[in-house]
């Protein structure tokens, strides 16, 4: 079943949310951990739903929590919920499978980037709409980066001017993402990596400081502080 959010939109957003979130500490699935009293997934989906171009949202939830996640998100917006896989790549593939062929743009978004502004979602979608086959939001790397040996010996300093920190949502022409997943042999950490491996050009657009990934307990503290000074 597909859930229509905006019949005039041309974007489907896939939210893989089946991960355990081990680095966040003990607890349930990462996407269901609380931020300011609400699950990360609720924050993320609320912001995705606020983007005018979004026609539908598909969440890949832990298999045991599909019904509960559907009930959780229904008061916010119509969402399709599928059972995620053991790996992120599998979860994205399962979510992509329910997107109709007539939706031309597909974005993949981390539930852990719970404060991502709708404007960033629109920026990525707009770049795909303009003809870019794959688009990622990025920020310049601000730290000095050293290359080191396994023993901890510094081998050199990397030129940070050519480095970028990658965020989500990552955007794709529908057929490009489908082909990249179909051709995938080894699991990668993001969908842009699949596109790169398939020889598809990937374009960077400016990301957002608010699209931080909530991975460690400290990230939750930072996100709480941002919300306290919101609204976001």
Secondary structure, DSSP 8 states (H G I E B T S, - for coil): ----S-TT--EEEEEEE----GGG-SSS-GGGSEETTEEHHHHHHHHHHTSTTEEEEEEEE-GGGHHHHHHHHHTT---EEEE--SSHHHHHHHHHTTS-TT--EEEE--TT-TT--HHHHHHHHHHHHTT-SEEEEEEE--S-EEEE-TTS-EEEEE-GGG-EEE-S-EEEEHHHHHHHHHH--S--SSHHHHHHHTT--EEEEE--GGG----SHHHHHHHHHHHHT---
